[in-house]
Amino acid sequence: MSRKSNRAKIIGLGLDNKDGHIRVTRSTIFDLYGGSEETHARMQESCIKFTERLDQRHKRLEELPSTELHDLAAQCDLAPLLEFRREKKPEAND
């Protein structure tokens, strides 16, 4: 029986591919898709840096408060890193 985990992931999309080559890099905390050879290599480098710094803090991605996530992302050239939050639905008062 498979167990689903609530692990966070960083998704990187490169949209400048003109050579038709399909580039995919996957790790435990990031998945990178597409891009030119140069763009994909930059995404890989930034995500590896991010992973190393996260390991130094002895934390998992899903444990980072949003401010620490954004600070760490900025240090690793992962800007813009967009954080999607679920908004609470308004309750009906009728």
CYANA upper distance limits for C-alpha pairs under 8 A (distance plus 0.5 A):
  7 ARG  CA     29 ILE  CA      8.44
  7 ARG  CA     61 LEU  CA      8.20
  7 ARG  CA     62 GLU  CA      6.79
  8 ALA  CA     29 ILE  CA      7.17
  8 ALA  CA     61 LEU  CA      6.54
  8 ALA  CA     62 GLU  CA      5.73
  9 LYS  CA     28 THR  CA      8.02
  9 LYS  CA     29 ILE  CA      5.18
  9 LYS  CA     30 PHE  CA      5.56
  9 LYS  CA     31 ASP  CA      7.67
  9 LYS  CA     61 LEU  CA      7.98
 10 ILE  CA     29 ILE  CA      6.61
 10 ILE  CA     30 PHE  CA      4.95
 10 ILE  CA     31 ASP  CA      6.84
 11 ILE  CA     30 PHE  CA      6.23
 11 ILE  CA     31 ASP  CA      5.51
 11 ILE  CA     32 LEU  CA      6.35
 11 ILE  CA     33 TYR  CA      8.41
 12 GLY  CA     30 PHE  CA      8.04
 12 GLY  CA     31 ASP  CA      6.74
 12 GLY  CA     32 LEU  CA      4.96
 12 GLY  CA     33 TYR  CA      6.61
 12 GLY  CA     43 MET  CA      7.54
 13 LEU  CA     32 LEU  CA      6.52
 13 LEU  CA     33 TYR  CA      5.56
 13 LEU  CA     34 GLY  CA      6.43
 13 LEU  CA     35 GLY  CA      7.41
 14 GLY  CA     32 LEU  CA      8.33
 14 GLY  CA     33 TYR  CA      6.74
 14 GLY  CA     34 GLY  CA      5.19
 14 GLY  CA     35 GLY  CA      4.11
 14 GLY  CA     36 SER  CA      7.59
 14 GLY  CA     39 THR  CA      7.01
 14 GLY  CA     40 HIS  CA      7.13
 15 LEU  CA     34 GLY  CA      6.85
 15 LEU  CA     35 GLY  CA      5.59
 15 LEU  CA     36 SER  CA      8.27
 16 ASP  CA     34 GLY  CA      8.37
 16 ASP  CA     35 GLY  CA      5.54
 16 ASP  CA     36 SER  CA      6.12
 16 ASP  CA     39 THR  CA      8.18
 17 ASN  CA     21 HIS  CA      7.98
 17 ASN  CA     34 GLY  CA      7.09
 17 ASN  CA     35 GLY  CA      5.07
 17 ASN  CA     36 SER  CA      4.78
 17 ASN  CA     37 GLU  CA      8.29
 18 LYS  CA     36 SER  CA      7.37
 19 ASP  CA     36 SER  CA      7.90
 22 ILE  CA     33 TYR  CA      8.36
 22 ILE  CA     34 GLY  CA      6.51
 23 ARG  CA     32 LEU  CA      8.38
 23 ARG  CA     33 TYR  CA      6.35
 23 ARG  CA     34 GLY  CA      5.42
 23 ARG  CA     35 GLY  CA      7.50
 23 ARG  CA     37 GLU  CA      8.50
 23 ARG  CA     40 HIS  CA      7.76
 24 VAL  CA     31 ASP  CA      7.91
 24 VAL  CA     32 LEU  CA      6.08
 24 VAL  CA     33 TYR  CA      5.20
 24 VAL  CA     34 GLY  CA      6.89
 25 THR  CA     31 ASP  CA      6.32
 25 THR  CA     32 LEU  CA      5.51
 25 THR  CA     33 TYR  CA      7.18
 25 THR  CA     44 GLN  CA      8.09
 26 ARG  CA     30 PHE  CA      6.45
 26 ARG  CA     31 ASP  CA      4.88
 26 ARG  CA     32 LEU  CA      6.75
 27 SER  CA     31 ASP  CA      6.70
 29 ILE  CA     51 THR  CA      8.10
 29 ILE  CA     61 LEU  CA      7.63
 30 PHE  CA     47 CYS  CA      7.59
 32 LEU  CA     40 HIS  CA      8.02
 32 LEU  CA     43 MET  CA      7.76
 32 LEU  CA     44 GLN  CA      8.04
 33 TYR  CA     40 HIS  CA      8.23
 34 GLY  CA     40 HIS  CA      7.26
 35 GLY  CA     39 THR  CA      5.90
 35 GLY  CA     40 HIS  CA      5.78
 36 SER  CA     40 HIS  CA      6.47
 37 GLU  CA     41 ALA  CA      6.63
 38 GLU  CA     42 ARG  CA      6.79
 39 THR  CA     43 MET  CA      6.74
 40 HIS  CA     44 GLN  CA      6.66
 41 ALA  CA     45 GLU  CA      6.66
 42 ARG  CA     46 SER  CA      6.66
 43 MET  CA     47 CYS  CA      6.63
 43 MET  CA     78 LEU  CA      8.42
 44 GLN  CA     48 ILE  CA      6.55
 45 GLU  CA     49 LYS  CA      6.68
 46 SER  CA     50 PHE  CA      6.65
 46 SER  CA     76 CYS  CA      5.85
 46 SER  CA     77 ASP  CA      6.47
 46 SER  CA     78 LEU  CA      6.77
 47 CYS  CA     51 THR  CA      6.57
 47 CYS  CA     76 CYS  CA      7.94
 47 CYS  CA     78 LEU  CA      8.04
 48 ILE  CA     52 GLU  CA      6.69
 49 LYS  CA     53 ARG  CA      6.74
 49 LYS  CA     76 CYS  CA      6.48
 50 PHE  CA     54 LEU  CA      6.55
 50 PHE  CA     72 LEU  CA      7.44
 50 PHE  CA     73 ALA  CA      7.29
 50 PHE  CA     76 CYS  CA      6.20
 51 THR  CA     55 ASP  CA      6.64
 52 GLU  CA     56 GLN  CA      6.80
 53 ARG  CA     57 ARG  CA      7.00
 53 ARG  CA     72 LEU  CA      8.23
 54 LEU  CA     58 HIS  CA      7.00
 54 LEU  CA     59 LYS  CA      6.46
 54 LEU  CA     60 ARG  CA      7.43
 54 LEU  CA     61 LEU  CA      7.83
 55 ASP  CA     59 LYS  CA      6.77
 55 ASP  CA     60 ARG  CA      8.20
 59 LYS  CA     63 GLU  CA      6.82
 59 LYS  CA     64 LEU  CA      7.69
 60 ARG  CA     64 LEU  CA      7.50
 61 LEU  CA     69 LEU  CA      8.41
 64 LEU  CA     68 GLU  CA      6.50
 64 LEU  CA     69 LEU  CA      6.20
 65 PRO  CA     69 LEU  CA      6.66
 66 SER  CA     70 HIS  CA      6.64
 66 SER  CA     83 GLU  CA      8.43
 67 THR  CA     71 ASP  CA      6.68
 68 GLU  CA     72 LEU  CA      6.50
 69 LEU  CA     73 ALA  CA      6.52
 70 HIS  CA     74 ALA  CA      6.58
 70 HIS  CA     81 LEU  CA      7.72
 71 ASP  CA     75 GLN  CA      6.84
 72 LEU  CA     76 CYS  CA      6.93
 73 ALA  CA     77 ASP  CA      6.74
 73 ALA  CA     78 LEU  CA      5.33
 73 ALA  CA     79 ALA  CA      6.91
 73 ALA  CA     81 LEU  CA      7.30
 74 ALA  CA     78 LEU  CA      6.25
 74 ALA  CA     79 ALA  CA      6.26
